[in-house]
């Protein structure tokens, strides 16, 4: 791809660098930060030591974490596109 005064492949390298930077930023946001709690932030049950060492900065016990991951995010239930049948009438 021609890029004016840039060398061949420079645009692709920039795109790849932008993607890898964004992926790294997203991974950093998702990972727990800080010191692990000894008790769950929600149910006050003790978090096992092995879990605290495996996931630094963990705040929830296994059960509460599974519950959070299993929750569906509510979305709008309105289909604004309509069906072909409704457009033909």
C-alpha positions in Angstrom: 0.0 0.0 0.0 1.4 3.4 -1.0 1.8 5.7 2.0 3.3 8.9 0.5 6.7 9.6 2.0 6.6 6.6 4.4 8.4 3.4 3.7 6.6 0.2 2.6 4.9 -1.5 5.5 5.0 1.5 7.8 1.2 1.9 7.9 0.7 -1.8 8.7 3.3 -1.6 11.5 1.5 1.4 13.0 -1.8 -0.4 12.9 -0.3 -3.5 14.5 1.3 -1.4 17.2 -1.9 0.4 17.9 -3.8 -2.9 18.2 -1.2 -4.4 20.5 -1.2 -1.3 22.7 -5.0 -1.4 23.0 -4.9 -5.1 23.9 -2.3 -4.6 26.5 -4.4 -1.7 28.0 -7.5 -3.9 28.1 -5.6 -6.7 29.8 -4.3 -4.3 32.4 -7.8 -3.0 33.2 -9.3 -6.4 33.6 -6.6 -7.8 35.9 -7.1 -7.3 39.7 -4.8 -4.7 41.2 -3.4 -4.3 44.7 -3.3 -6.7 47.6 -5.6 -9.6 47.8 -8.3 -9.6 50.5 -8.4 -12.4 53.1 -12.2 -12.3 53.2 -14.7 -11.9 50.3 -15.9 -8.3 49.7 -19.5 -9.6 49.3 -20.2 -12.6 51.5 -17.3 -12.2 54.1 -16.2 -15.8 53.6 -12.5 -16.5 53.8 -10.7 -16.6 50.4 -8.4 -19.6 50.3 -4.6 -18.8 50.4 -4.0 -20.6 47.1 -6.5 -18.4 45.3 -5.0 -15.2 46.9 -1.5 -16.2 45.6 -2.8 -17.3 42.2 -4.8 -14.1 41.5 -3.1 -11.1 43.0 -5.6 -8.5 44.0 -8.5 -10.9 44.2 -11.5 -9.4 46.1 -14.1 -12.2 45.7 -14.4 -15.8 46.7 -14.9 -18.4 44.0 -18.7 -18.6 44.4 -19.2 -14.8 44.3 -16.8 -14.4 41.3 -18.7 -17.2 39.4 -22.0 -15.4 40.2 -20.6 -12.1 38.8 -19.3 -13.7 35.6 -22.6 -15.5 35.1 -24.7 -12.4 35.2 -26.1 -11.3 31.9 -25.9 -7.7 31.1 -29.3 -6.1 30.4 -29.7 -4.8 26.9 -32.5 -3.0 25.2 -35.3 -5.3 24.1 -36.6 -3.2 21.2 -35.9 -4.3 17.6 -35.9 -1.1 15.7 -35.0 -2.7 12.3 -38.3 -4.5 12.0 -38.8 -7.6 9.8 -39.2 -7.7 6.0 -42.8 -8.6 6.4 -43.6 -5.5 8.4 -41.8 -3.4 5.7 -43.8 -4.9 2.9 -47.2 -4.0 4.4 
